[in-house]
Amino acid sequence: MIVSNRIKNLHPYVPGEQPKDRVYIKLNANENPYKPSPKVCKAVIDFVQNSPEKLGLYPDPDSNKLHQKIADMLNASGGVLCRAKVDENNNVTPAEIDKIPFTVTSDMIYTGNGSDEVLSFVFYAFFDSGKKFVMPQFTYSFYPVYAGFYNIPMDCIPLLPDWKLDVETMLSHAKQNDGGIIFANPNAPTGISLSRAEVRQMLQKASSEQIFIVDEAYVDFGGESCIPLLKEFKNLLIVRTFSKSLSGAGQRLGYIVANPELINIVTTVKNSVNHFPIDAVAQVCGEAACDDVAYYVETSKKIAWEREKFSEFLTAKGFEVLPSKTNFVFARKNGFSGKEIYEKIKEQGILIRHFATPGIEDFVRISIGDENQMKKLCEAFELILN
Ligand SMILES: *Cc1c(COP(=O)(O)O)cnc(C)c1O
């Protein structure tokens, strides 16, 4: 055979469909319905116009400027955009419960080509082929893909009957396995969040010798960030992304917030694969986005508001809707399969997502769009339920 043996163990991630045959309203990939800030668009145009030669040169290998701006954004917002306050001069301050009791510095930031790439390096750096790592049974479906890719055994812990994480079982298994923990908070696809106090209790009980990874892809829409815990727990590593709350899915920009010791380890992995960082245009986009936090505070607030309205709508229609702190809802209705709802809504020109995975096959996951998209979505639901 011309292929390696390793290839046989690959089970790649299947993303939400990106159809080209018809124009759908896309509520299937948790993308942000709002365009990036006008300042991001202007920064890209200025960059190409004023310094086209930079497209022909290697980018800043350390992304220093971007890392400082990400740190500034986190300090200003407390790491949860939808609760941050904006004054009349567009200055952003964190809500009381989100205040970080120290200053996040640029040496606590690592950036990569989407948090998917970041996660891949994190798996390589901290999980071992000889030890099972612990994750929830239903969580971001890319984690098992990395486990297969790097040949790391997993220990998947079922969720509790109310779809929350089974924290006690995760901890006791982590203790036995000695291989570390990863989960998304808020979790996907359930949308349910652990409070910072709950994660702190977990960290207190977990071994400080094991990595503890929290994926905060959705935290800006109403969860509680664990960034304030970083000084207390040196084994904590937080993965975040520009793809959801910062309208940046097309820019491929993900990042880590952790203590510099862990950042340096991931940098070593990255420099063993590709010693250049994210591309020059993505750096420009990321810097400009961080310069306009106020814009993304507003869009995150709108999305959280639409989510609450839509959850009430579905509940009134007889759906069971899990309590979401994200930019999507996970819901089901007696007498309907997830596939059936997905297909009927698709006939109405709107894409949502369902998973064939046993245990969650009767749910649909619906990304929150803008006001107009949500109005059309509600009309589509009225139609298919009548
Ligand atoms: C969307 C998502 C990511 C990946 O984000 P990218 O930065 O676009 O690669 C990671 N984790 C979770 C839980 C997500 O939902």
The ligand as an SDF file (V2000), in Angstrom:
LIG
                    3D

 15 15  0  0  0  0  0  0  0  0999 V2000
  -16.5010   26.0070   17.0470 C   0  0  0  0  0  0  0  0  0  0  0  0
  -15.7590   25.3050   18.1350 C   0  0  0  0  0  0  0  0  0  0  0  0
  -14.3720   25.1980   18.1290 C   0  0  0  0  0  0  0  0  0  0  0  0
  -13.5540   25.5110   16.9040 C   0  0  0  0  0  0  0  0  0  0  0  0
  -13.4480   26.7690   16.5780 O   0  0  0  0  0  0  0  0  0  0  0  0
  -12.4270   27.2650   15.4470 P   0  0  0  0  0  0  0  0  0  0  0  0
  -11.6640   28.2980   16.1580 O   0  0  0  0  0  0  0  0  0  0  0  0
  -13.3100   27.7890   14.3710 O   0  0  0  0  0  0  0  0  0  0  0  0
  -11.5660   26.1350   14.9910 O   0  0  0  0  0  0  0  0  0  0  0  0
  -13.7440   24.6390   19.2080 C   0  0  0  0  0  0  0  0  0  0  0  0
  -14.4290   24.1670   20.2530 N   0  0  0  0  0  0  0  0  0  0  0  0
  -15.7740   24.2090   20.2920 C   0  0  0  0  0  0  0  0  0  0  0  0
  -16.4940   23.6530   21.4700 C   0  0  0  0  0  0  0  0  0  0  0  0
  -16.4750   24.7710   19.2250 C   0  0  0  0  0  0  0  0  0  0  0  0
  -17.7980   24.7690   19.2290 O   0  0  0  0  0  0  0  0  0  0  0  0
  1  2  1  0
  2  3  1  0
  2 14  2  0
  3  4  1  0
  3 10  2  0
  4  5  1  0
  5  6  1  0
  6  7  2  0
  6  8  1  0
  6  9  1  0
 10 11  1  0
 11 12  2  0
 12 13  1  0
 12 14  1  0
 14 15  1  0
M  END
$$$$
